[in-house]
Structure formats: C-alpha cells, structure tokens
Amino acid sequence: MTVFKIPESVLVVIYTPALDVLLIRRADAAEFWQSVTGSKDAPDESFEQTARREVLEETGIDCQPGSALQGHLHDWGLENIYEIYPHWRHRYAPGVVFNREHLFGLEVPANTPVCLSPREHTHYQWLPYAQAADRCFSPSNAEACLMLPRLAAREGTP
C-alpha cells in the first residue's frame, strides 16, 4: 500500500533575538536552502504538533512540551497555498497539486546547537533575516523571513 504525503505542512522560521535565521540545505536538492518544513504525519495531527516534531527531527532543537523552548514556538496565524513542484508531486495522491502551509516562528538563543538529520539536510547556516530571504529557494519562505522583524516584535519575548 502506498502512503502519500498529506498536502498540509508547516514552515518554521527559527531565529535568534538578533533576527539571524537558521537555513538548512536539502540533501535531495543541494541548491535549495530553506527553513524547517514538513507535512503532517496524520490528518488529525495539529499544525503545532507538526511544527514541534519537524523542528526536532530536522535540527535536533527541542521545543516540545516540557522543554526549555516550549514557549518559544509562535503560531504566526498565516498560511500559504502553493502549487507543489512537479518533481515532488509523486509523493502525494494522484491529482494533488496544491499544498496548504502554516507558518510558525521559533526564537532560540544565539549559538543554539544544531544537529541535522543527514538523510534530509547536509549543511546549515545562520544568516541575518534579509540575507536568509535572498538565499531561500521558496518564495513563501523568503517572504516569511522578510516579515520576521514585524512578526517577532508582535510576539515579544516568550
């Protein structure tokens, strides 16, 4: 039985108080730098649960309930609907061409250790938010980086 990806995902912009953004390079597309992204594992998994799980899986940064960073994950209340790139559509059920992406921000202390999942990502870098936006391959990811000063100020200190 083929298990298809659910076309509902999260984008989590991980950033420091100085608004440096963590970007990770995809293992399957070396030119693609991005923030943490990932699809729901089950239809009833909340976007928040997905965000916390994906951050831990992809970066080793723990913002799960009970962790020191649990209160630092912020639901930005924003969503994007975008067309799934043709070369990744085979991961979804036949006829699925659009994905719903929910945005989060995660503020972490400067020098937070990062431990990548090597099957998903090969390198990481911290960049000032505007430079991070320029480096992102995804237009929605770039836009989220550029909105960071306003969104982070709205959240205040966790």
MORAUR-V170819 format. One record per residue. N is the residue number from 0. SS is DSSP state (2 for helix, 1 for strand, 0 for the rest). BURIAL is 1 if it has 9 or more other C-alpha atoms within 8 Angstrom, else 0. Layout:
# MORAUR-V170819
<<N,SS,BURIAL> <N,SS,BURIAL>>
This chain:
# MORAUR-V170819
<<0,0,0> <1,0,0> <2,0,0> <3,0,0> <4,1,1> <5,0,1> <6,0,1> <7,1,1> <8,1,1> <9,1,1> <10,1,1> <11,1,1> <12,1,1> <13,1,1> <14,1,1> <15,0,1> <16,0,1> <17,0,0> <18,0,1> <19,1,1> <20,1,1> <21,1,1> <22,1,1> <23,1,1> <24,1,1> <25,1,1> <26,0,1> <27,0,0> <28,0,0> <29,0,0> <30,0,0> <31,0,1> <32,1,1> <33,1,1> <34,0,1> <35,1,1> <36,1,1> <37,1,1> <38,1,1> <39,0,1> <40,0,0> <41,0,0> <42,0,0> <43,0,0> <44,0,1> <45,0,0> <46,2,1> <47,2,0> <48,2,0> <49,2,1> <50,2,1> <51,2,1> <52,2,1> <53,2,1> <54,2,1> <55,2,1> <56,2,1> <57,2,1> <58,2,1> <59,0,1> <60,0,1> <61,0,1> <62,0,1> <63,0,1> <64,0,0> <65,0,0> <66,0,0> <67,0,0> <68,0,1> <69,2,1> <70,2,0> <71,2,1> <72,1,1> <73,1,1> <74,1,1> <75,1,0> <76,1,0> <77,1,0> <78,1,0> <79,1,0> <80,1,0> <81,1,0> <82,1,0> <83,0,1> <84,0,0> <85,2,0> <86,2,0> <87,2,0> <88,2,1> <89,2,0> <90,2,0> <91,1,1> <92,0,0> <93,0,0> <94,0,0> <95,0,0> <96,0,0> <97,1,1> <98,1,1> <99,1,1> <100,1,1> <101,1,1> <102,1,1> <103,1,1> <104,1,1> <105,1,1> <106,1,1> <107,0,1> <108,0,0> <109,0,0> <110,0,0> <111,0,0> <112,0,0> <113,0,0> <114,0,0> <115,0,1> <116,0,1> <117,0,0> <118,0,0> <119,0,1> <120,1,1> <121,1,1> <122,1,0> <123,1,1> <124,1,0> <125,1,1> <126,1,1> <127,1,1> <128,2,1> <129,2,1> <130,2,0> <131,2,1> <132,2,1> <133,2,0> <134,2,1> <135,1,1> <136,0,1> <137,0,0> <138,2,0> <139,2,0> <140,2,1> <141,2,1> <142,2,1> <143,2,1> <144,2,1> <145,2,1> <146,2,0> <147,2,1> <148,2,0> <149,2,0> <150,2,1> <151,2,1> <152,2,0> <153,2,0> <154,2,0> <155,0,0> <156,0,0> <157,0,0>>
